[in-house]
Amino acid sequence: MSLPCFSSIDSVDPGPLEAARATGGSHFPAVRVSVFPQVLPNYVAYALYIFEINIRASVVLGLVGAGGIGRVLEAQRAFFQFDRVLAVVIIIFVIVFLIEQVSVGLRRRLV
């Protein structure tokens, strides 16, 4: 299984790169102006997706005692502070939702 960011490099249209090289551009500037704009939206989306997964995983890890955001949630649940449990769950939901909205906005702007 390959990472999505590497498969996006493989699917780059070679035409702009060949055109930049044909006009006399050296390798790195040609890649910067022809390949980078094609793969940037995928890289940003993948990075934000991984960040969102890390936020969710820290909640789960905290619930089982390994620390993270879920530790706060578990501590409040252990003391039967269900109003605070609800507040933490809502905050976690809002954070994940905002990360998703930022990801969608950046992808639209970059494409």
ROTIDREN-295514 format. One record per atom (N, C-alpha, C): atom name; x, y, z; chain. Coordinates in pm, whole numbers, plus 50000, padded with zeros to 5 digits. Each point is the difference from the previous one (the first is absolute). Layout:
BEGIN
  a     X     Y     Z c
 CA     X     Y     Z A
...
//
This chain:
BEGIN
  a     X     Y     Z c
  N 50085 49882 50000 A
 CA 49915 50118 50000 A
  C 50089 50124 50000 A
  N 49976 50090 49907 A
 CA 50079 50122 49996 A
  C 49919 50114 50061 A
  N 50070 50100 50045 A
 CA 49935 50117 50057 A
  C 49934 50081 49889 A
  N 49887 50063 50029 A
 CA 49932 50079 49896 A
  C 50086 50113 49944 A
  N 50088 50056 50083 A
 CA 50081 50110 49949 A
  C 50099 49951 49895 A
  N 50050 49877 50012 A
 CA 50092 49948 49899 A
  C 49926 49962 49872 A
  N 49879 49951 50012 A
 CA 49925 49966 49879 A
  C 49959 50126 49925 A
  N 49986 50112 50072 A
 CA 49966 50125 49930 A
  C 50119 50049 49918 A
  N 50121 49971 50044 A
 CA 50118 50037 49922 A
  C 50006 49915 49873 A
  N 49965 49873 50013 A
 CA 50002 49912 49883 A
  C 49897 50041 49895 A
  N 49892 50061 50042 A
 CA 49894 50035 49906 A
  C 50011 50142 49946 A
  N 50112 50067 50023 A
 CA 50019 50137 49952 A
  C 50008 50001 49848 A
  N 49938 50099 49941 A
 CA 50007 50018 49855 A
  C 50142 50042 49963 A
  N 50069 49922 49919 A
 CA 50141 50033 49968 A
  C 50014 50115 49900 A
  N 49892 50042 49940 A
 CA 50008 50106 49899 A
  C 50059 50130 50051 A
  N 49949 50057 50109 A
 CA 50058 50125 50050 A
  C 50148 49987 50039 A
  N 50038 49886 50055 A
 CA 50140 49979 50037 A
  C 50088 49997 49875 A
  N 49955 49930 49896 A
 CA 50076 49995 49875 A
  C 50009 50137 49935 A
  N 49891 50077 50010 A
 CA 50001 50134 49942 A
  C 50097 50091 50075 A
  N 50002 49990 50131 A
 CA 50091 50084 50078 A
  C 50145 49962 49974 A
  N 50026 49871 49984 A
 CA 50136 49956 49971 A
  C 50040 50039 49857 A
  N 49904 49998 49907 A
 CA 50030 50034 49860 A
  C 50033 50147 49982 A
  N 49946 50085 50089 A
 CA 50030 50143 49989 A
  C 50131 50037 50065 A
  N 50071 49901 50055 A
 CA 50132 50026 50055 A
  C 50004 50008 50151 A
  N 49892 49968 50065 A
 CA 49998 50004 50145 A
  C 50078 49885 50060 A
  N 50069 50026 50112 A
 CA 50070 49891 50066 A
  C 49899 49913 50074 A
  N 50047 49891 50054 A
 CA 49910 49897 50053 A
  C 49912 50051 50115 A
  N 50059 50055 50104 A
 CA 49921 50037 50117 A
  C 49902 50114 49974 A
  N 50038 50106 49930 A
 CA 49897 50100 49968 A
  C 49890 49946 49909 A
  N 50035 49910 49910 A
 CA 49898 49941 49913 A
  C 49902 49915 50082 A
  N 50051 49925 50095 A
 CA 49913 49920 50086 A
  C 49913 50091 50087 A
  N 50060 50108 50049 A
 CA 49926 50092 50087 A
  C 49881 50063 49929 A
  N 50015 50035 49873 A
 CA 49891 50068 49930 A
  C 49906 49905 49926 A
  N 50041 49874 49981 A
 CA 49915 49909 49923 A
  C 49943 49886 50083 A
  N 50076 49942 50089 A
 CA 49953 49885 50077 A
  C 49937 50043 50132 A
  N 50065 50091 50069 A
 CA 49952 50041 50132 A
  C 49856 50049 50000 A
  N 49957 50086 49906 A
 CA 49859 50043 50000 A
  C 49901 49885 49977 A
  N 50045 49894 49934 A
 CA 49910 49887 49974 A
  C 49982 49911 50124 A
  N 50104 49988 50083 A
 CA 49993 49909 50115 A
  C 49967 50072 50130 A
  N 50009 50132 50005 A
 CA 49977 50074 50124 A
  C 49862 49975 50060 A
  N 49891 50003 49923 A
 CA 49869 49974 50062 A
  C 49993 49862 50065 A
  N 50057 49899 49937 A
 CA 49998 49866 50059 A
  C 50083 49994 50127 A
  N 50114 50067 50002 A
 CA 50086 50000 50118 A
  C 49931 50070 50116 A
  N 49937 50114 49975 A
 CA 49930 50073 50105 A
  C 49884 49918 50054 A
  N 49923 49940 49912 A
 CA 49886 49918 50044 A
  C 50048 49882 50082 A
  N 50107 49936 49957 A
 CA 50051 49884 50072 A
  C 50055 50040 50137 A
  N 50070 50112 50008 A
 CA 50055 50046 50128 A
  C 49888 50034 50099 A
  N 49897 50067 49952 A
 CA 49888 50033 50089 A
  C 49921 49875 50040 A
  N 49991 49904 49911 A
 CA 49934 49874 50032 A
  C 50075 49925 50110 A
  N 50131 49996 49989 A
 CA 50081 49935 50102 A
  C 49989 50074 50133 A
  N 49997 50133 49995 A
 CA 49983 50078 50123 A
  C 49867 49969 50066 A
  N 49894 49990 49921 A
 CA 49868 49966 50053 A
  C 50000 49860 50062 A
  N 50065 49906 49935 A
 CA 50010 49864 50055 A
  C 50075 50001 50132 A
  N 50107 50081 50009 A
 CA 50076 50008 50124 A
  C 49916 50058 50113 A
  N 49916 50096 49971 A
 CA 49911 50056 50103 A
  C 49904 49891 50050 A
  N 49941 49927 49908 A
 CA 49907 49894 50039 A
  C 50072 49889 50076 A
  N 50120 49965 49958 A
 CA 50075 49894 50067 A
  C 50040 50042 50140 A
  N 50031 50126 50020 A
 CA 50037 50045 50134 A
  C 49882 49991 50096 A
  N 49879 50015 49949 A
 CA 49882 49983 50084 A
  C 49988 49853 50043 A
  N 50014 49911 49907 A
 CA 49989 49857 50030 A
  C 50111 49956 50093 A
  N 50122 50044 49973 A
 CA 50112 49962 50086 A
  C 49983 50053 50142 A
  N 49947 50119 50013 A
 CA 49975 50055 50133 A
  C 49894 49923 50075 A
  N 49902 49948 49929 A
 CA 49894 49922 50066 A
  C 50053 49869 50056 A
  N 50103 49945 49939 A
 CA 50055 49874 50050 A
  C 50119 50023 50093 A
  N 50032 50127 50028 A
 CA 50100 50029 50100 A
  C 50137 50037 49950 A
  N 50016 50030 49874 A
 CA 50132 50030 49946 A
  C 50026 50150 49989 A
  N 49911 50084 50045 A
 CA 50019 50144 49989 A
  C 49931 50056 49878 A
  N 50017 50128 49979 A
 CA 49937 50065 49886 A
  C 49872 50071 50042 A
  N 49924 50042 49903 A
 CA 49877 50074 50026 A
  C 49900 49914 50076 A
  N 49998 49872 49970 A
 CA 49905 49911 50065 A
  C 50023 49985 50149 A
  N 50120 50035 50047 A
 CA 50026 49992 50144 A
  C 49911 50097 50077 A
  N 49983 50120 49946 A
 CA 49910 50098 50060 A
  C 49858 49946 50001 A
  N 49961 49942 49889 A
 CA 49866 49942 49989 A
  C 49980 49888 50102 A
  N 50098 49913 50013 A
 CA 49990 49888 50093 A
  C 50001 50047 50145 A
  N 50078 50102 50031 A
 CA 50004 50052 50137 A
  C 49865 50059 50039 A
  N 49939 50071 49911 A
 CA 49868 50059 50031 A
  C 49894 49892 50012 A
  N 50010 49896 49918 A
 CA 49905 49890 50010 A
  C 50018 49925 50131 A
  N 50123 49983 50043 A
 CA 50027 49927 50125 A
  C 49941 50073 50121 A
  N 49994 50133 49995 A
 CA 49943 50078 50110 A
  C 49852 50031 49978 A
  N 49940 49935 49902 A
 CA 49857 50015 49970 A
  C 49962 50145 49969 A
  N 50090 50071 49935 A
 CA 49975 50137 49957 A
  C 49951 49997 49855 A
  N 49878 49950 49982 A
 CA 49952 49975 49865 A
  C 49973 50128 49922 A
  N 49978 50111 50069 A
 CA 49987 50126 49928 A
  C 50134 50039 49937 A
  N 50108 49974 50071 A
 CA 50132 50027 49944 A
  C 50037 49897 49893 A
  N 49956 49878 50017 A
 CA 50024 49897 49897 A
  C 49935 50044 49869 A
  N 49877 50047 50010 A
 CA 49931 50048 49881 A
  C 50073 50119 49938 A
  N 50049 50091 50084 A
 CA 50073 50116 49949 A
  C 50127 49956 49927 A
  N 50074 49904 50056 A
 CA 50122 49952 49934 A
  C 49967 49931 49869 A
  N 49894 49920 49998 A
 CA 49961 49932 49876 A
  C 49960 50102 49894 A
  N 49928 50103 50039 A
 CA 49960 50104 49904 A
  C 50124 50073 49948 A
  N 50094 50030 50088 A
 CA 50123 50068 49957 A
  C 50078 49914 49902 A
  N 50012 49871 50029 A
 CA 50070 49910 49910 A
  C 49929 49994 49864 A
  N 49868 49991 50003 A
 CA 49923 49997 49876 A
  C 50022 50128 49920 A
  N 49997 50115 50067 A
 CA 50018 50128 49932 A
  C 50140 50009 49940 A
  N 50102 49954 50074 A
 CA 50137 50006 49949 A
  C 50014 49913 49875 A
  N 49948 49879 50004 A
 CA 50008 49911 49884 A
  C 49921 50061 49883 A
  N 49885 50056 50026 A
 CA 49920 50063 49895 A
  C 50074 50120 49939 A
  N 50064 50082 50083 A
 CA 50074 50114 49948 A
  C 50119 49957 49916 A
  N 50069 49895 50043 A
 CA 50111 49949 49921 A
  C 49950 49955 49864 A
  N 49887 49932 49997 A
 CA 49943 49955 49874 A
  C 49961 50119 49911 A
  N 49943 50104 50058 A
 CA 49960 50117 49922 A
  C 50122 50075 49946 A
  N 50105 50009 50080 A
 CA 50124 50063 49953 A
  C 50058 49920 49884 A
  N 49994 49868 50012 A
 CA 50050 49914 49894 A
  C 49922 50021 49871 A
  N 49870 50003 50009 A
 CA 49917 50021 49881 A
  C 50027 50138 49939 A
  N 50011 50102 50085 A
 CA 50027 50135 49951 A
  C 50135 50012 49932 A
  N 50102 49939 50060 A
 CA 50133 50005 49939 A
  C 50004 49925 49868 A
  N 49933 49885 49994 A
 CA 49999 49925 49875 A
  C 49930 50078 49889 A
  N 49889 50066 50033 A
 CA 49930 50081 49899 A
  C 50087 50115 49954 A
  N 50070 50061 50093 A
 CA 50082 50115 49966 A
  C 50122 49961 49917 A
  N 50055 49883 50029 A
 CA 50120 49956 49929 A
  C 49971 49940 49864 A
  N 49880 49948 49981 A
 CA 49968 49936 49873 A
  C 49948 50101 49906 A
//
